[in-house]
Amino acid sequence: MDKLGHFVQLLESRKVLNAKLRGAFHVLVGRKIHDASGAEVSGGATWREVAALFRDLRIDVQLIGQLGLDPTTVSPRDRGRCWYSAIAAARPDSAEARDEAEQVIAALTPLGYRFGPAPAASKPSLSSPPVPVVESAEEPAAKPKKKKPGEPRA
């Protein structure tokens, strides 16, 4: 198993997933993770990778109840999609997820793990107003007519 898989198992064994699933998703998706030796555990995983990892490790699906999802509607054969939907519902880029992630980090830092900074929230720039679109008063040029086969060239 890879380092990220061991990290997720650590989260599960420490009951971090039971209390802070939203924050755990934020850490797994949005942060660089280094272990006590300084080796990189993850550079930030994709939603698909995290969903596949949770599926492969058979993480308890009942945990998605924290996110307002109904675990009884999940098909046992479709756990990958379940976890992907759970990540989407968790909104790992939200302020709530960042707050929970700080608590997850606080719980794991004494074990020697180091975490990168949270990704910067992308905010639209309001420094300059949008430029209005000016429509031309002229009519668009007419398209040239197609020539019929056998017609002489002009």
Secondary structure by P-SEA (a helix, b strand, c coil): ccaaaaaaaaaaaaccccccaaaaaaaaccbbbbccccccccccccaaaaaaaaaaacccccccccccccccccccccaaaaaaaaaaaaccccaaaaaaaaaaaaacccccccccccccccccccccccbbbbbbcccccccccccccccccc
